[in-house]
Amino acid sequence: GHALWKTVHRNEFGALIQRKADEWRSQGRLRACGDGALDVSKTVYECMNGLGAAEHGRASSNVFHYSLTVVPGTWQPHGPPGDAATAARDRAVDACSMDVEGGEGKADESGAVSEAVRNSLELLSLLHRHAEIVNGQEQGGRLWESAGLTRRLTCQLHDTLAFASMSLPPWCLALPRRYPFLFSLDARRKLLDCTGFGSSHAVYRLQESRVAAHRAKLGDSIRAAQQRLAVAREHQDIDGIARATDDVDEIERRVYSRRIGAICSDLARVSRDRILDNARRLLEYHRACRHLLEVQFSGEDGFGSGVTQNFYESVSGCLQKRTLNQETPLWITDGHDVEHAAEPDGQYAYLTNAEGLFPQPLGATPDDRKLRRVCEMYRFMGMLLGKAGRDKFTVPLPLHPHFFVVLKGEGTYSPSELMLTFGRSGASIPQSEDWTSMDLLRAYATLCMPLQEGELEGAARQAKIEELKTREFTSAYLNRTFQCSLAEYLETTAACFVDPLTGEPVCDGGEARELTVQGLPEYVVLVAERWFGSGIRRQMAAFREGLSCVFPFESLQILSAAELGVLLCGERVIEWDRASLEKNLKLVCNEQGAKYTKDCTGFQLFLDELCEMSNSDRSRFLDFVTACPRLPPGGLASLCIEIAPESRSQYPRSRTCSNLMWLPSYATKEELHDKLHTALANSKDGGFHEHNEEHRA
């Protein structure tokens, strides 16, 4: 190789590092003009901003000297000599290329990676997929993570200039997209923040995280100054008010000094009575805008992040209305349409699918008008979830886990494999309820699994079919009190090759073809392909199109299907225990300076109540405090819920913009339960207003 020495102004460096070269890396010493050699462990961004010089009390220079070594072919990685595994992994890492203009990574087919390394990575991918299938769920955890790759990716993401100028090393995008299980979830989430939503949002998220950390350090000072201000106002002390106001302003100035700029935001006003129509027009107008979106409701003076989060929650509620689904078939129904017809405003006004909402498959030749309405709604939902996810909000739409598996479209699972976990298992079906079409097909798929795996042929296969004919079906697989064999059930119900959701034949002449035990494996495959393939392909394409209007859908490929569901819709199951509540609920002072302690009776009773709550009650509590009924990515710790004593009302109240709850001191557990649940049940009646004593702020 040969050395290249150059001196450039820092403003030119962003363009310089985007120049294409065969292979290049920093070599030798980095130094700022007039200063000594900088620490090689520092990033280029830190060097350019003079952090090394700042340690010596000198101002940073606008001129930056650097040395590059251009090496033909591949280069040897850093690390201890003889570390073959590290060398092989690094060669795999460096065998990626990136289109800098588009910011998309792709595998390099130049052959720089040995066949052994490529095969090793693919073998890991196959083993990971097999573990998911065997265990019936995605294997998160740390079993598959590479600490070395995670550490290297995290180090690269510390270089603000690199990700802001879309100049990260190519492997930072290519490897996490193809082998996401090799990287920790925290590292991939940070990668998404840095590369998924554009440079302005990347810098904004980095800035806000650092500002939040600095504000947390000054939290006691802020609360003390606010307390002095409240006391001064209560005593009408003019001089005290002036001094306390100056103290608050000084602290806010110190916090604001950590910002390099503000991202633009747009404020929209919508009507609660026509929220779905307003939301569709708003998202269509704002879909490609890079500004943050804030929402205020007509007739309410409340505004801020809590109100905007409630907007997304309210729209998700409208999308679950049974009347909307009857007009525009978006979701597979839950089987309670008859009860809803008898009592339209009763408990079945909204769809209550046990496992979540999944797209209603369309027939082979759907009505053009109906197809257009359905696709328009899915495109809108894509824009809605994309806009919320980019702005760090949550749309609590209870989508089925398989929705995100199909959305990713990677072919990780075949339709028949998805059918094995679609619907309820026999033990989960209440005897007081009828089974659904999804429950029935899951039972069929479970019975046919040995026949579909291809391990049985000839006489062995025929013997298995004969055994299935006499196997008990209704009590074992549908949780009924009566018994009926599989063959008897198929004969009694006159089953044929027809899709139970659409009523259309799944093959030529299917309506006249009798369904037998021998033809059951073929039937399951045909129905599964309709439910998870051709029947919902147009809806999923419209959803991806809508989401891509906000940011590239490919950015989400670094997340698994379950992680994607949490990012966009939040945690469906709300789990916490006493230890996590004590750790993550922050006790703060109220306006009068009073503050709970962790050992006081009122707070301990409150913890008891939270631990005993059902999942639905926990959801209502989160909605009351944060305006979102689900936990966001990061769980309870990411919410930073604050608890302060309440002295103005006998009921709890909250400020959703800051996740603050005022809790009165109750003497008994029964009184706390009654007052808290009354507040939760009536929290939405008053809307969002500033200085509201009875409802949320």
SVG drawing of the C-alpha trace seen along z (x, -y; Angstrom):
<svg xmlns="http://www.w3.org/2000/svg" viewBox="-81 -42 84 93">
<polyline fill="none" stroke="black" stroke-width="0.4" points="0.0,0.0 1.0,-3.6 0.4,-6.5 -1.8,-9.5 -1.3,-12.7 -3.7,-15.6 -4.9,-18.6 -8.5,-19.8 -10.9,-22.2 -13.4,-20.4 -16.3,-21.6 -14.8,-19.6 -14.4,-16.4 -18.0,-15.2 -17.6,-15.1 -14.1,-13.6 -15.0,-10.5 -17.7,-9.7 -15.1,-9.2 -14.9,-5.7 -11.7,-3.7 -10.9,0.0 -10.1,0.3 -9.0,-2.4 -8.7,-2.9 -7.1,-5.4 -3.5,-4.7 -0.8,-6.3 -1.5,-9.4 -4.4,-11.9 -3.6,-15.4 -5.2,-18.8 -3.2,-21.7 -0.9,-23.0 -1.7,-20.2 0.0,-16.9 -1.1,-13.5 -4.7,-12.6 -5.8,-9.5 -6.3,-6.9 -9.3,-5.4 -11.2,-8.6 -13.6,-8.8 -12.9,-11.1 -15.8,-13.3 -14.3,-13.7 -10.9,-14.5 -12.4,-17.1 -14.2,-18.8 -11.0,-19.1 -12.0,-17.0 -8.4,-15.9 -7.2,-19.5 -10.0,-20.5 -8.5,-18.3 -5.5,-20.6 -7.6,-23.7 -7.1,-24.8 -9.7,-25.7 -10.3,-23.3 -8.8,-24.0 -10.7,-24.3 -7.9,-22.5 -7.6,-18.7 -4.6,-16.6 -5.2,-12.9 -3.3,-10.0 -4.9,-7.3 -3.3,-4.1 -4.8,-2.8 -4.4,1.0 -5.2,3.0 -7.4,6.0 -8.3,7.1 -6.6,5.9 -5.7,7.8 -7.9,6.9 -6.7,5.7 -6.5,8.2 -4.2,10.7 -2.1,12.7 -3.4,16.1 -7.0,15.3 -8.4,17.1 -12.1,16.7 -11.7,12.9 -9.9,12.6 -12.6,14.6 -15.4,12.6 -13.7,9.3 -13.2,10.5 -16.9,11.2 -17.6,7.8 -15.5,6.0 -16.9,7.9 -19.9,5.5 -20.5,2.4 -22.8,-0.5 -24.4,-2.9 -23.6,-6.2 -26.2,-8.2 -29.1,-5.8 -27.7,-4.7 -28.6,-1.1 -26.2,1.8 -25.8,4.9 -23.6,7.9 -20.5,7.7 -20.2,10.5 -16.6,9.8 -15.5,13.0 -13.4,11.3 -15.0,13.4 -14.0,17.0 -16.6,19.6 -16.1,21.1 -17.1,17.8 -20.1,17.2 -21.3,20.8 -20.7,20.4 -22.9,17.3 -25.6,19.0 -25.4,22.1 -25.9,19.8 -28.9,18.3 -30.4,21.8 -29.8,22.9 -31.4,19.7 -34.5,20.3 -34.7,23.9 -34.5,22.9 -37.4,20.5 -39.6,23.2 -38.8,25.8 -39.4,23.4 -42.5,21.9 -41.2,18.3 -38.3,16.1 -35.2,16.7 -34.1,13.3 -31.7,13.3 -28.0,13.3 -27.5,16.8 -27.0,15.8 -25.4,12.4 -21.8,11.7 -20.3,9.5 -17.5,8.5 -19.8,7.5 -22.1,5.6 -19.2,3.8 -17.8,2.8 -21.2,1.6 -21.7,-0.5 -18.3,-2.0 -19.1,-3.0 -22.4,-4.6 -20.5,-6.9 -19.2,-8.7 -21.9,-11.3 -20.4,-12.7 -20.3,-9.3 -24.0,-8.4 -25.2,-12.0 -23.4,-12.1 -24.5,-8.5 -20.9,-7.4 -21.0,-4.5 -18.9,-1.5 -20.9,0.7 -21.1,3.7 -23.0,1.6 -26.0,1.9 -25.5,5.1 -24.8,7.5 -27.5,6.4 -30.1,6.6 -29.1,10.1 -28.1,11.5 -29.9,9.4 -29.7,12.0 -25.9,11.5 -26.4,8.0 -28.0,7.0 -31.4,5.3 -30.0,2.1 -27.4,1.8 -29.9,2.4 -32.3,-0.1 -29.6,-2.6 -28.7,-1.8 -32.3,-2.4 -32.2,-5.7 -29.0,-6.7 -29.9,-5.5 -33.6,-4.7 -35.3,-8.1 -32.9,-10.5 -30.1,-12.7 -32.2,-15.4 -34.0,-12.9 -30.8,-11.0 -29.1,-14.1 -32.3,-15.1 -32.6,-11.8 -29.0,-11.9 -29.4,-15.5 -32.5,-14.8 -31.0,-11.7 -28.0,-13.7 -30.2,-16.6 -32.5,-14.2 -29.5,-12.8 -28.2,-16.3 -31.7,-17.3 -31.9,-14.2 -28.6,-15.3 -30.1,-18.6 -33.5,-17.2 -33.1,-18.0 -32.1,-21.5 -35.0,-22.0 -37.5,-20.7 -36.0,-22.8 -36.2,-26.0 -39.8,-25.2 -40.7,-24.5 -39.2,-27.9 -41.2,-29.5 -44.5,-27.9 -43.9,-28.9 -43.1,-32.5 -46.3,-32.7 -48.3,-31.3 -47.0,-34.0 -47.1,-36.7 -43.4,-37.4 -42.5,-39.6 -38.8,-39.5 -38.9,-35.7 -40.8,-35.1 -38.2,-37.1 -35.3,-35.2 -36.9,-31.8 -37.8,-32.6 -34.2,-33.6 -33.1,-30.3 -35.5,-28.3 -34.5,-30.2 -30.8,-29.7 -31.2,-26.0 -33.2,-25.8 -30.5,-27.8 -27.9,-25.3 -30.1,-22.5 -30.8,-24.3 -27.1,-25.0 -26.7,-21.3 -28.8,-21.6 -27.3,-22.4 -30.6,-23.2 -34.3,-22.4 -36.2,-20.2 -39.2,-21.7 -42.7,-20.6 -46.2,-21.1 -49.3,-21.5 -52.5,-20.1 -56.0,-20.4 -58.5,-17.5 -62.0,-16.8 -62.7,-13.9 -66.1,-13.4 -64.5,-12.8 -61.1,-11.7 -60.6,-8.9 -61.5,-11.1 -59.4,-14.0 -56.5,-11.6 -56.6,-10.2 -56.6,-13.7 -53.8,-14.8 -51.5,-11.8 -52.1,-12.1 -51.0,-15.7 -48.1,-15.3 -46.9,-11.8 -43.6,-12.9 -42.9,-15.9 -39.8,-15.5 -41.2,-17.7 -42.5,-16.3 -46.3,-16.1 -48.1,-17.4 -51.9,-17.2 -54.4,-19.2 -58.1,-18.4 -60.7,-21.0 -62.4,-22.5 -59.5,-21.4 -56.6,-23.6 -54.2,-20.7 -51.3,-20.1 -47.9,-18.3 -46.7,-14.8 -49.4,-13.3 -52.2,-14.8 -50.4,-13.6 -50.1,-10.1 -53.8,-10.1 -54.5,-11.0 -52.7,-7.8 -54.6,-5.8 -58.0,-7.2 -57.3,-6.5 -56.3,-2.9 -59.6,-2.5 -61.6,-3.6 -59.8,-1.0 -61.1,1.7 -64.8,0.7 -67.0,3.5 -69.1,1.2 -66.0,0.1 -65.0,3.7 -68.5,4.5 -68.3,1.7 -64.7,2.2 -63.5,5.8 -60.1,5.0 -59.8,7.8 -60.9,11.4 -64.0,11.1 -64.0,12.6 -67.3,14.4 -69.5,12.0 -71.3,10.2 -74.6,11.6 -74.3,10.3 -73.3,6.9 -76.4,6.8 -78.6,7.4 -76.8,4.8 -74.8,2.4 -73.5,0.3 -72.7,3.2 -69.5,5.0 -68.9,6.2 -68.8,2.7 -65.1,3.4 -63.4,6.5 -62.1,8.7 -59.9,11.2 -58.1,13.2 -54.7,13.3 -55.0,10.0 -56.1,8.5 -55.1,10.1 -56.1,9.0 -59.3,10.5 -58.2,12.5 -59.7,11.3 -61.2,13.6 -59.5,14.4 -61.7,11.8 -62.8,9.1 -65.0,6.2 -62.9,3.4 -64.5,0.8 -64.1,2.9 -60.5,3.7 -59.7,0.0 -61.3,-0.9 -59.4,1.9 -56.0,1.0 -56.5,-2.7 -57.1,-1.9 -54.0,0.3 -52.0,-2.4 -53.3,-4.9 -52.4,-2.5 -48.9,-2.2 -48.5,-5.9 -50.0,-6.1 -47.6,-3.6 -44.7,-4.9 -45.3,-8.5 -45.8,-7.4 -42.7,-5.2 -40.5,-7.9 -41.7,-10.5 -41.3,-8.0 -45.0,-7.5 -46.9,-4.2 -50.1,-3.1 -51.7,-0.6 -53.4,1.4 -53.6,5.1 -52.2,6.7 -51.6,10.4 -47.9,11.5 -48.2,13.2 -49.0,9.8 -45.4,8.6 -44.0,12.0 -45.8,11.6 -45.0,7.9 -41.3,8.6 -41.8,11.0 -38.5,12.8 -40.0,16.3 -38.7,17.3 -41.8,19.4 -43.9,21.2 -47.7,20.6 -48.2,24.1 -45.8,23.4 -47.7,20.2 -51.0,22.1 -49.6,24.2 -49.7,21.1 -52.7,19.3 -55.8,19.4 -56.2,20.9 -55.0,24.3 -57.6,26.8 -56.9,26.1 -57.3,22.3 -60.8,22.5 -63.5,22.0 -66.1,24.6 -68.7,21.8 -67.6,20.4 -67.8,21.8 -64.5,22.4 -63.5,20.1 -62.3,21.0 -58.7,20.2 -59.0,22.6 -60.3,25.4 -57.5,24.9 -54.9,24.9 -56.3,28.2 -56.1,29.6 -52.6,28.4 -51.5,29.9 -52.9,33.3 -51.4,33.2 -47.9,32.1 -46.4,35.6 -47.8,36.1 -46.6,32.7 -43.0,33.2 -42.5,35.8 -40.9,38.4 -43.7,40.9 -44.2,42.6 -46.0,45.7 -47.3,48.1 -46.2,46.0 -48.1,42.9 -51.2,45.0 -51.0,46.4 -50.7,42.9 -53.8,41.8 -55.8,44.8 -54.7,43.9 -55.8,40.3 -59.2,41.4 -60.0,42.9 -58.3,40.4 -60.5,38.4 -60.8,34.9 -63.5,32.7 -62.6,33.2 -58.8,33.3 -58.4,30.5 -61.5,28.3 -62.1,28.7 -65.7,30.0 -67.4,32.2 -68.6,34.7 -66.3,37.0 -66.1,37.4 -63.3,38.9 -61.7,36.9 -63.3,38.9 -66.7,38.7 -66.3,34.9 -65.4,34.4 -68.3,36.6 -70.8,35.0 -70.0,31.4 -69.9,32.2 -66.5,30.4 -65.2,29.6 -62.2,27.7 -63.7,24.2 -62.0,21.4 -64.0,21.0 -63.4,17.2 -64.3,16.2 -66.5,19.1 -64.6,19.5 -63.1,22.8 -59.4,23.1 -58.9,25.2 -60.7,26.0 -64.0,27.7 -63.3,27.3 -66.9,26.7 -67.8,30.2 -64.6,32.0 -65.2,33.9 -62.6,33.2 -61.3,36.5 -58.5,37.3 -56.3,38.3 -56.8,34.9 -56.5,32.9 -52.8,32.1 -53.4,30.6 -56.4,28.6 -54.3,27.1 -51.6,26.0 -54.1,24.4 -55.9,22.5 -52.7,21.4 -51.4,20.1 -54.7,18.1 -54.6,16.7 -50.9,15.8 -50.1,15.4 -52.4,14.5 -55.4,13.5 -53.6,10.7 -50.7,9.8 -52.4,6.6 -53.2,5.4 -49.6,5.9 -48.2,4.2 -50.4,1.2 -49.3,1.1 -45.6,1.2 -46.3,-1.5 -47.8,-3.8 -45.0,-3.1 -42.4,-3.8 -44.0,-7.3 -42.6,-8.2 -39.2,-6.3 -37.8,-3.4 -39.4,-0.1 -36.0,1.6 -34.7,-0.2 -36.9,2.1 -35.3,5.3 -32.7,5.1 -35.6,6.0 -37.3,9.3 -41.1,9.6 -41.7,9.5 -39.4,6.5 -41.0,4.7 -44.4,5.2 -43.2,3.7 -41.6,0.7 -44.8,-0.2 -47.6,1.0 -46.0,1.5 -46.0,4.4 -49.3,6.2 -48.7,8.1 -47.8,5.6 -45.4,7.3 -44.0,5.8 -43.3,6.8 -42.7,5.0 -38.9,4.7 -39.2,3.2 -41.9,0.8 -39.7,-0.4 -36.8,-0.8 -38.6,-2.7 -41.3,-4.8 -39.6,-8.0 -40.9,-9.9 -40.9,-13.7 -42.1,-16.7 -45.4,-18.4 -45.9,-22.2 -45.8,-22.5 -42.5,-20.5 -44.1,-17.4 -42.7,-14.0 -43.4,-10.4 -40.7,-8.0 -40.4,-4.4 -41.2,-3.2 -44.3,-5.3 -47.7,-3.5 -49.4,-5.3 -46.7,-4.4 -46.5,-0.8 -50.3,-0.4 -50.0,-1.8 -47.4,0.8 -49.6,3.5 -52.4,2.3 -50.3,2.1 -48.9,5.6 -52.4,7.1 -53.9,5.4 -54.9,7.5 -53.4,6.8 -56.4,4.8 -56.3,2.7 -52.5,2.1 -53.3,1.0 -55.8,-1.6 -53.3,-2.8 -50.6,-3.4 -53.2,-5.1 -54.1,-7.4 -50.5,-8.4 -48.9,-8.3 -51.9,-8.4 -50.8,-5.1 -52.2,-1.8 -49.1,0.2 -45.5,0.3 -43.2,-1.2 -39.8,0.3 -37.6,0.3 -40.5,1.2 -41.4,-0.5 -37.9,-2.0 -38.3,-4.1 -41.4,-5.8 -39.8,-7.6 -43.1,-7.8 -43.1,-10.2 -45.3,-10.0 -46.0,-13.1 -48.4,-13.6 -51.8,-15.0 -53.2,-17.7 -56.0,-19.3 -58.3,-16.4 -59.3,-13.1 -58.8,-11.4 -55.5,-10.8 -54.8,-13.0 -52.0,-13.1 -50.1,-15.1 -49.5,-12.9 -47.0,-15.2 -44.5,-14.5 -45.8,-11.1 -46.5,-12.6 -49.2,-11.3 -50.4,-13.0 -51.4,-10.4 -53.4,-11.2 -52.4,-9.6 -54.9,-6.8 -55.1,-5.1 -56.5,-1.8 -56.0,0.5 -59.8,0.5 -60.0,-3.3 -57.0,-3.5 -58.5,-0.8 -61.9,-2.6 -60.5,-6.1 -57.8,-4.9 -60.2,-2.8 -62.8,-5.5 -60.2,-7.9 -59.1,-5.4 -62.7,-4.7 -63.5,-8.4 -60.1,-9.7 -61.2,-10.3 -64.4,-12.2 -62.8,-15.6 -60.5,-15.5 -57.1,-17.2 -56.9,-20.6 -54.2,-22.6 -54.7,-23.1 -57.5,-20.5 -57.9,-19.3 -60.3,-16.4 -58.9,-14.9 -55.6,-14.5 -53.6,-17.6"/>
</svg>
